[in-house]
């Protein structure tokens, strides 16, 4: 009889490939691209990513902002100071609150 761990390892492989969630795929991509800090405000559809983020606390640092617009500005400042990508994590409803930060970045021609 298989142990629980062996059963999980068996079901995690499909046709020889590891089966992962979209949240884990996103976080793995961020780590592979050299991202070490992300800014955001959790809630709604993004919660599976935040749940999986707990497994990446040694690789990714999350900075909680009080508002999505603040996350956009914090990511911009981080990028300007460090030269690394400023990552802002947000989906669904709060995405409209990012528009002010994105518009400002566009107006100053920041990549």
CORZI-V978656 format. One record per residue. PHI is phi in whole degrees, -180 to 180 (none if undefined). OMEGA is omega in whole degrees, -180 to 180 (NA if undefined). D_CENTER is the distance of its C-alpha to the mean C-alpha in whole Angstrom. Layout:
phi=<PHI | PHI>
omega=<OMEGA | OMEGA>
d_center=<D_CENTER | D_CENTER>
This chain:
phi=<none | -82 | -78 | -60 | -66 | -64 | -65 | -65 | -64 | -68 | -76 | -76 | -106 | -129 | 53 | 84 | -108 | -72 | -97 | -129 | -81 | -64 | -63 | -68 | -62 | -61 | -67 | -63 | -64 | -61 | -64 | -64 | -85 | 89 | -73 | -125 | -138 | -132 | -118 | 178 | -135 | -73 | 152 | 68 | -68 | -84 | -58 | -60 | -69 | -65 | -62 | -73 | -59 | -61 | -77 | -113 | -65 | -87 | -115 | -125 | -105 | -102 | -111 | -77 | -107 | -88 | -158 | -63 | -62 | -63 | -65 | -64 | -69 | -65 | -64 | -63 | -63 | -60 | -65 | -67 | -79 | -94 | 80 | -96 | -63 | -94 | -103 | -117 | -103 | -161 | -134 | 60 | -58 | -71 | -62 | -67 | -75 | -79 | -57 | -61 | -64 | -66 | -62 | -65 | -62 | -67 | -68 | -96 | 56 | -90 | -65>
omega=<-179 | 174 | 179 | -179 | 178 | 179 | 178 | 180 | 180 | -179 | 179 | 180 | 176 | -178 | 178 | 180 | 177 | 178 | -179 | 178 | 176 | 179 | 180 | 178 | 179 | -178 | 177 | 179 | 179 | 179 | -180 | 178 | 176 | 178 | 177 | -179 | 176 | -179 | 178 | 180 | -174 | 175 | 175 | -172 | -178 | -175 | 177 | 177 | 179 | 176 | -179 | 180 | 178 | 179 | -176 | -175 | 176 | -177 | -177 | 177 | 178 | 177 | -179 | 176 | -179 | -177 | -179 | 178 | 176 | 178 | 179 | 180 | 178 | 178 | 178 | -179 | 178 | -180 | -179 | -176 | -173 | -174 | 177 | 178 | 174 | -175 | 178 | -175 | 180 | 176 | 169 | -170 | -176 | -178 | 179 | 178 | 177 | -173 | -179 | 179 | 180 | 179 | 179 | 179 | 178 | -178 | 177 | 179 | 176 | -176 | NA>
d_center=<38 | 35 | 33 | 30 | 28 | 30 | 29 | 25 | 25 | 28 | 26 | 23 | 24 | 25 | 28 | 27 | 23 | 20 | 19 | 15 | 13 | 11 | 8 | 9 | 10 | 7 | 6 | 9 | 9 | 7 | 10 | 12 | 12 | 12 | 9 | 10 | 9 | 6 | 8 | 8 | 11 | 10 | 13 | 14 | 13 | 9 | 11 | 10 | 7 | 8 | 11 | 10 | 8 | 11 | 12 | 10 | 12 | 14 | 12 | 9 | 10 | 8 | 11 | 12 | 14 | 17 | 16 | 14 | 16 | 16 | 12 | 13 | 16 | 15 | 12 | 16 | 18 | 15 | 16 | 19 | 20 | 18 | 18 | 15 | 12 | 11 | 7 | 7 | 5 | 8 | 10 | 14 | 16 | 15 | 14 | 18 | 17 | 15 | 18 | 20 | 18 | 17 | 21 | 22 | 20 | 22 | 25 | 25 | 24 | 21 | 19>
